[in-house]
Amino acid sequence: MFKKIMKGGHRKPSKSEANEPPTTYGPGSNVVVSHASRGALVQSPLTASTPQPPPMTSVEPLPLFRDVPVSERQALFLRKLQNCCFLFDFTDTVKNAREKEIKRQTLLELVDFVQSGASKIISESCQEEMVKMVSLNIFRCLPPGSHENTGQEPADPEEEEPYLEPSWPHLQLVYELLLRYVVSTDTDTKVAKRYIHHSFVLKLLDLFDSEDPREREYLKTILHRIYGKFMVHRPFIRKAINNIFYRFIYETERHSGIGELLEILGSIINGFALPMKEEHKLFLIRVLIPLHKPKPIAIYHQQLSYCIVQFVEKDYKLADTVIRGLLKYWPVTNCTKENLFLTELEEVLEATQPVEFQRCMVPLFQQIGRSLNSSHFQVAERALFLWNNEHIVGLIAQNRTVILPIIYPALEKNIQSHWNQAVHGLTTNIKKMFMEMDLELFEECQRQYEEKQAKSKEVEEQRLLSWKRLAEAAAKRDGVGGEDHMITS
């Protein structure tokens, strides 16, 4: 019997199969799959191992699931998985067109089979082979980015055309199959975690660097579902994402999937229980706040800002930490980035309580004063728009005795010398607002400002006078005779 099985498993390929182009790869590729569960299999209708069919040497049309008896569907399922283990060259649309279409139709059938609930009859060995087939298709070397190995200066990531994966007609269906398997109520987590293991999750995370936005969207959904379903993987996933962020911040500043990873984390942060663990606070300080440093922040700022605000809304005591972190990484010459920071700052201040506001208001309004005087009118305008927020105006009104003396010189400078009329008008409105808040304080700040300006003017005049006297003395000395004043040894 053993000889017959071996003979059937290694049959000689036919001539048509022997002439198959070498661009296709069979299901024997080296994909790492955990086999730790084999010793623990219980022989029942759901978990009994299904006999492996002989290996296929080419893509073959197979009958539909509905056309075979229920007892034969697991064997057919395995045959269809083997069909989908062949990989093709998609750079040439004509090459292997028939085989590509057979594989596409097979993938569609597998997705429908798992989605329909019929997957509950799939044995553990079938699940293992399915994850193996998925791994073979999606885990691959990503092509080099458009900024790599070209000899050109790196372009702005926002302006680059996204790379679209040529094999997406098949790849999308493989991702869809994996997603349906993960979210299916028939999927037993205890069984599935033997195949959706740490190594598998790490390889999924590596794929987030794909330049194809369609692939990243699928990866985001799948990883989020894995995080929700497999509680045992949660700490590992958070740590692995942290490592990607660290490398991005401190080494490469190039990664295509930062925004998608932050979207996943936004949902995770939203579910944090209170009081917040120290691990999560360290994640805010060591990862999220330093993510404001890289140049391509505009690509992922919306998702980053959402995560930051979630932390402040969860624990108001973190507002001081967040605001001081923003000030630490505040851009000096990048006006686009500064606009993003001001927008995020407004959202954070809206969730800030008075006690936390008082801790950081002095350095905060020193920076806001510098932004008010920016020669870039959009930055100055955005800073002035902070006074349109009622909550922020309330915080300022409560602490006006500290804030107005800091901000008054910037307001006066705008009115006297800013070139943009819109900025000039908004500044005038804010001055009127402060006057209505506390006229006595406003007049005191005005008096101090005028005294300081008069003193500065006097110091400047004294400086000019001193330089004038020095110039006259030098001219007089040169006129009397420069040679008499030469130093001789």
KOLFIPA-926772 format. One record per residue (C-alpha): residue number from 0; residue in one letter; x negated, y negated, z. Coordinates in pm, whole numbers, plus 50000, padded with zeros to 5 digits. Example, Ala and Ser with C-alpha at 12.3 -4.5 7.8 and 13.67 -1.06 7.14 Angstrom:
2
  seq  type      X      Y      Z
    0     A  48770  50450  50780
    1     S  48633  50106  50714
This chain:
489
  seq  type      X      Y      Z
    0     M  50000  50000  50000
    1     F  49717  49760  50092
    2     K  49551  49821  49753
    3     K  49879  49742  49575
    4     I  49917  49415  49765
    5     M  49557  49317  49693
    6     K  49602  49406  49328
    7     G  49921  49198  49305
    8     G  49754  48906  49483
    9     H  49464  48891  49237
   10     R  49624  48966  48904
   11     K  49438  48875  48592
   12     P  49561  48547  48441
   13     S  49725  48555  48101
   14     K  49571  48383  47801
   15     S  49800  48083  47834
   16     E  49704  48052  48201
   17     A  49336  48096  48125
   18     N  49353  47806  47880
   19     E  49505  47574  48143
   20     P  49312  47241  48151
   21     P  49061  47206  48432
   22     T  49228  46883  48555
   23     T  49475  47086  48761
   24     Y  49379  47215  49102
   25     G  49540  47514  49266
   26     P  49670  47553  49616
   27     G  49344  47685  49748
   28     S  49193  47342  49828
   29     N  49028  47298  50164
   30     V  49296  47131  50376
   31     V  49258  47153  50753
   32     V  49571  47301  50909
   33     S  49603  47418  51266
   34     H  49654  47793  51303
   35     A  49674  47790  51680
   36     S  50040  47883  51671
   37     R  49996  48216  51496
   38     G  49939  48412  51812
   39     A  50253  48266  51970
   40     L  50504  48344  51696
   41     V  50819  48519  51809
   42     Q  50972  48757  51560
   43     S  51319  48606  51518
   44     P  51515  48494  51210
   45     L  51391  48137  51261
   46     T  51031  48200  51354
   47     A  50935  48524  51186
   48     S  50650  48475  50943
   49     T  50748  48497  50579
   50     P  50535  48724  50356
   51     Q  50308  48511  50140
   52     P  50381  48540  49766
   53     P  50084  48603  49535
   54     P  49897  48283  49443
   55     M  50010  48099  49132
   56     T  49758  48004  48868
   57     S  49983  47756  48684
   58     V  50297  47550  48731
   59     E  50596  47768  48648
   60     P  50969  47689  48625
   61     L  51149  47851  48918
   62     P  51521  47917  48985
   63     L  51725  47672  49193
   64     F  51789  47747  49560
   65     R  52162  47782  49500
   66     D  52100  48049  49235
   67     V  51932  48295  49472
   68     P  52068  48478  49779
   69     V  52005  48319  50120
   70     S  51775  48605  50214
   71     E  51539  48517  49927
   72     R  51528  48140  49979
   73     Q  51228  48138  50210
   74     A  51020  48327  49955
   75     L  51142  48086  49684
   76     F  51061  47794  49913
   77     L  50700  47915  49936
   78     R  50679  47961  49558
   79     K  50801  47605  49506
   80     L  50543  47478  49755
   81     Q  50275  47655  49552
   82     N  50404  47482  49238
   83     C  50358  47147  49413
   84     C  49999  47221  49514
   85     F  49874  47158  49161
   86     L  49731  46811  49112
   87     F  49723  46628  48780
   88     D  49543  46338  48617
   89     F  49796  46054  48596
   90     T  49566  45812  48415
   91     D  49667  45994  48095
   92     T  50048  45994  48068
   93     V  50055  46250  47784
   94     K  49829  46510  47941
   95     N  50016  46800  48112
   96     A  50348  46620  48064
   97     R  50552  46942  48091
   98     E  50377  47060  48408
   99     K  50412  46716  48567
  100     E  50785  46715  48504
  101     I  50825  47069  48647
  102     K  50641  46962  48961
  103     R  50851  46645  48992
  104     Q  51175  46842  48964
  105     T  51045  47094  49219
  106     L  50963  46818  49464
  107     L  51313  46675  49421
  108     E  51461  47018  49500
  109     L  51245  47052  49812
  110     V  51353  46708  49936
  111     D  51720  46793  49881
  112     F  51674  47132  50048
  113     V  51521  46981  50364
  114     Q  51766  46690  50369
  115     S  52074  46911  50326
  116     G  52015  47089  50656
  117     A  51927  47417  50492
  118     S  51577  47371  50633
  119     K  51694  47520  50965
  120     I  51634  47864  50811
  121     I  51271  47779  50731
  122     S  51025  47986  50935
  123     E  50719  47844  51112
  124     S  50487  47980  50845
  125     C  50693  47800  50580
  126     Q  50664  47475  50778
  127     E  50290  47524  50798
  128     E  50265  47576  50422
  129     M  50482  47269  50360
  130     V  50256  47045  50571
  131     K  49960  47201  50393
  132     M  50110  47110  50054
  133     V  50185  46755  50173
  134     S  49827  46720  50299
  135     L  49685  46842  49969
  136     N  49880  46577  49777
  137     I  49853  46267  49996
  138     F  49515  46302  50167
  139     R  49268  46183  49907
  140     C  48985  45936  49860
  141     L  49136  45595  49796
  142     P  48996  45407  49498
  143     P  48754  45124  49584
  144     G  48921  44790  49647
  145     S  48908  44520  49385
  146     H  48653  44336  49601
  147     E  48417  44635  49625
  148     N  48129  44731  49395
  149     T  48221  44468  49136
  150     G  47937  44224  49189
  151     Q  48192  43943  49215
  152     E  48268  43710  49501
  153     P  48556  43839  49716
  154     A  48881  43677  49608
  155     D  49161  43558  49834
  156     P  49358  43875  49928
  157     E  49684  43682  49884
  158     E  49598  43606  49522
  159     E  49483  43956  49426
  160     E  49714  44171  49215
  161     P  49821  44480  49414
  162     Y  49685  44811  49289
  163     L  49964  45055  49196
  164     E  49891  45425  49242
  165     P  49929  45605  48902
  166     S  50047  45928  49067
  167     W  50332  45753  49251
  168     P  50610  45951  49067
  169     H  50488  46260  49255
  170     L  50340  46092  49560
  171     Q  50666  45918  49650
  172     L  50853  46248  49654
  173     V  50585  46411  49871
  174     Y  50615  46123  50120
  175     E  50994  46153  50107
  176     L  50969  46526  50184
  177     L  50742  46458  50482
  178     L  50976  46186  50608
  179     R  51283  46413  50582
  180     Y  51097  46688  50765
  181     V  50995  46455  51049
  182     V  51337  46291  51097
  183     S  51544  46608  51052
  184     T  51739  46710  51362
  185     D  51662  47071  51267
  186     T  51288  47012  51308
  187     D  51174  47153  51641
  188     T  50916  46915  51789
  189     K  50739  47192  51979
  190     V  50684  47382  51654
  191     A  50615  47083  51430
  192     K  50346  46935  51657
  193     R  50128  47237  51570
  194     Y  50106  47106  51215
  195     I  50166  46731  51268
  196     H  49859  46720  51493
  197     H  49596  46459  51576
  198     S  49387  46529  51269
  199     F  49695  46489  51048
  200     V  49787  46158  51217
  201     L  49433  46023  51176
  202     K  49439  46099  50804
  203     L  49776  45924  50775
  204     L  49626  45617  50941
  205     D  49333  45622  50697
  206     L  49585  45593  50411
  207     F  49711  45257  50545
  208     D  49416  45102  50362
  209     S  49587  45188  50031
  210     E  49636  44882  49812
  211     D  49972  45011  49688
  212     P  50241  44836  49899
  213     R  50492  45114  49820
  214     E  50267  45373  49980
  215     R  50204  45157  50288
  216     E  50580  45111  50335
  217     Y  50634  45489  50340
  218     L  50339  45538  50575
  219     K  50479  45274  50811
  220     T  50817  45446  50828
  221     I  50669  45795  50870
  222     L  50419  45696  51140
  223     H  50689  45507  51329
  224     R  50912  45816  51321
  225     I  50625  46040  51435
  226     Y  50559  45800  51724
  227     G  50925  45811  51823
  228     K  50967  46189  51794
  229     F  50632  46324  51916
  230     M  50582  46171  52261
  231     V  50263  46370  52310
  232     H  50101  46174  52024
  233     R  50187  45824  52150
  234     P  49868  45736  52345
  235     F  49655  45884  52067
  236     I  49834  45680  51796
  237     R  49796  45355  51993
  238     K  49425  45421  52048
  239     A  49367  45509  51682
  240     I  49542  45189  51567
  241     N  49328  44990  51812
  242     N  49014  45135  51654
  243     I  49132  45023  51307
  244     F  49189  44671  51442
  245     Y  48848  44659  51611
  246     R  48674  44753  51288
  247     F  48878  44497  51095
  248     I  48808  44213  51342
  249     Y  48439  44271  51413
  250     E  48308  44443  51098
  251     T  48496  44430  50769
  252     E  48777  44171  50781
  253     R  48919  44377  50493
  254     H  49210  44616  50535
  255     S  49530  44643  50335
  256     G  49759  44776  50607
  257     I  49714  44540  50904
  258     G  50061  44390  50854
  259     E  50231  44730  50842
  260     L  50046  44853  51152
  261     L  50151  44537  51337
  262     E  50513  44598  51235
  263     I  50496  44940  51399
  264     L  50341  44788  51710
  265     G  50610  44519  51720
  266     S  50871  44793  51766
  267     I  50651  44973  52019
  268     I  50598  44654  52225
  269     N  50972  44591  52218
  270     G  51019  44924  52397
  271     F  50758  44868  52670
  272     A  50896  44926  53018
  273     L  50854  44670  53297
  274     P  50638  44613  53490
  275     M  50397  44629  53198
  276     K  50105  44870  53221
  277     E  49754  44731  53246
  278     E  49667  44922  52925
  279     H  49920  44714  52731
  280     K  49794  44384  52873
  281     L  49439  44479  52773
  282     F  49568  44552  52423
  283     L  49703  44195  52407
  284     I  49375  44042  52529
  285     R  49130  44263  52338
  286     V  49316  44323  52012
  287     L  49613  44098  51937
  288     I  49458  43766  52041
  289     P  49125  43832  51858
  290     L  49329  43917  51545
  291     H  49367  43537  51510
  292     K  48998  43517  51419
  293     P  48972  43682  51070
  294     K  49007  43462  50762
  295     P  49291  43659  50592
  296     I  49526  43601  50890
  297     A  49791  43449  50660
  298     I  49866  43798  50520
  299     Y  49971  43943  50854
  300     H  50040  43636  51071
  301     Q  50417  43678  51076
  302     Q  50391  44030  51220
  303     L  50112  43925  51461
  304     S  50315  43629  51587
  305     Y  50614  43857  51649
  306     C  50398  44092  51862
  307     I  50253  43801  52062
  308     V  50595  43647  52134
  309     Q  50728  43991  52236
  310     F  50462  44008  52507
  311     V  50551  43661  52643
  312     E  50923  43741  52640
  313     K  50857  44070  52821
  314     D  50631  43912  53085
  315     Y  50640  43529  53112
  316     K  50320  43532  53320
  317     L  50125  43619  53002
  318     A  50206  43279  52843
  319     D  49896  43111  52990
  320     T  49673  43396  52864
  321     V  49824  43375  52515
  322     I  49802  42995  52485
  323     R  49439  42986  52604
  324     G  49365  43268  52357
  325     L  49513  43063  52072
  326     L  49303  42763  52177
  327     K  48990  42980  52181
  328     Y  49037  43079  51816
  329     W  49188  42748  51699
  330     P  49068  42671  51343
  331     V  48851  42362  51295
  332     T  48847  42311  50917
  333     N  49114  42548  50783
  334     C  49436  42343  50756
  335     T  49651  42633  50632
  336     K  49546  42843  50930
  337     E  49605  42553  51169
  338     N  49964  42521  51043
  339     L  50017  42891  51123
  340     F  49877  42840  51474
  341     L  50109  42545  51537
  342     T  50411  42747  51423
  343     E  50314  43036  51651
  344     L  50243  42796  51937
  345     E  50596  42658  51916
  346     E  50743  43011  51938
  347     V  50524  43092  52240
  348     L  50609  42764  52416
  349     E  50978  42834  52363
  350     A  50937  43148  52578
  351     T  50711  42976  52835
  352     Q  50825  42896  53189
  353     P  50731  42565  53363
  354     V  50483  42723  53607
  355     E  50282  42889  53327
  356     F  50303  42574  53115
  357     Q  50143  42367  53391
  358     R  49841  42598  53403
  359     C  49738  42533  53043
  360     M  49896  42197  52953
  361     V  49576  41987  52977
  362     P  49362  42180  52721
  363     L  49678  42247  52516
  364     F  49768  41879  52466
  365     Q  49406  41783  52411
  366     Q  49420  42014  52107
  367     I  49766  41894  52003
  368     G  49628  41537  52013
  369     R  49351  41638  51771
  370     S  49608  41801  51542
  371     L  49823  41484  51552
  372     N  49530  41287  51412
  373     S  49453  41538  51134
  374     S  49397  41369  50799
  375     H  49590  41659  50643
  376     F  49947  41529  50664
  377     Q  50105  41876  50689
  378     V  49906  41959  51002
  379     A  49989  41622  51162
  380     E  50357  41663  51070
  381     R  50371  42018  51209
  382     A  50222  41901  51538
  383     L  50475  41616  51558
  384     F  50760  41859  51491
  385     L  50692  42017  51832
  386     W  50894  41728  51977
  387     N  51200  41850  51781
  388     N  51221  42155  52012
  389     E  51443  42082  52313
  390     H  51272  42337  52540
  391     I  50926  42194  52466
  392     V  51052  41834  52518
  393     G  51194  41947  52853
  394     L  50855  42090  52958
  395     I  50682  41769  52845
  396     A  50932  41550  53031
  397     Q  50874  41742  53356
  398     N  50497  41692  53324
  399     R  50490  41353  53148
  400     T  50257  41195  53407
  401     V  49982  41437  53294
  402     I  50069  41474  52924
  403     L  50136  41114  52814
  404     P  49791  40979  52917
  405     I  49634  41264  52712
  406     I  49852  41218  52405
  407     Y  49894  40838  52399
  408     P  49561  40752  52227
  409     A  49643  40997  51944
  410     L  49986  40837  51895
  411     E  49836  40487  51878
  412     K  49565  40598  51638
  413     N  49830  40743  51402
  414     I  50033  40423  51403
  415     Q  49729  40206  51341
  416     S  49539  40404  51082
  417     H  49713  40721  50946
  418     W  49760  40704  50570
  419     N  50084  40905  50551
  420     Q  50411  40716  50602
  421     A  50604  41023  50721
  422     V  50345  41084  50994
  423     H  50360  40714  51084
  424     G  50742  40728  51119
  425     L  50746  41050  51327
  426     T  50480  40910  51560
  427     T  50688  40595  51617
  428     N  50988  40812  51709
  429     I  50784  41004  51966
  430     K  50658  40679  52121
  431     K  51019  40565  52159
  432     M  51104  40901  52319
  433     F  50832  40852  52582
  434     M  50948  40496  52645
  435     E  51299  40624  52715
  436     M  51164  40899  52942
  437     D  50961  40669  53167
  438     L  50908  40304  53067
  439     E  50682  40229  53364
  440     L  50450  40521  53284
  441     F  50450  40428  52915
  442     E  50348  40068  52990
  443     E  50075  40189  53227
  444     C  49935  40419  52954
  445     Q  49953  40132  52705
  446     R  49765  39901  52944
  447     Q  49496  40164  53009
  448     Y  49461  40227  52635
  449     E  49421  39853  52561
  450     E  49163  39816  52840
  451     K  48971  40114  52709
  452     Q  48982  39978  52354
  453     A  48862  39634  52472
  454     K  48578  39795  52668
  455     S  48483  40010  52368
  456     K  48483  39701  52149
  457     E  48259  39519  52396
  458     V  48018  39814  52412
  459     E  48008  39826  52032
  460     E  47932  39453  52011
  461     Q  47651  39491  52268
  462     R  47508  39780  52069
  463     L  47511  39579  51745
  464     L  47354  39282  51924
  465     S  47076  39501  52062
  466     W  47000  39640  51716
  467     K  46999  39284  51575
  468     R  46746  39171  51838
  469     L  46525  39470  51768
  470     A  46536  39396  51395
  471     E  46444  39031  51454
  472     A  46156  39128  51685
  473     A  46023  39373  51428
  474     A  46045  39117  51148
  475     K  45868  38854  51363
  476     R  45592  39098  51451
  477     D  45542  39192  51084
  478     G  45533  38823  50994
  479     V  45256  38740  51243
  480     G  45035  39012  51098
  481     G  45088  39384  51105
  482     E  44713  39468  51093
  483     D  44644  39310  51435
  484     H  44895  39547  51593
  485     M  44753  39867  51443
  486     I  44634  40124  51695
  487     T  44268  40215  51650
  488     S  44086  40498  51812
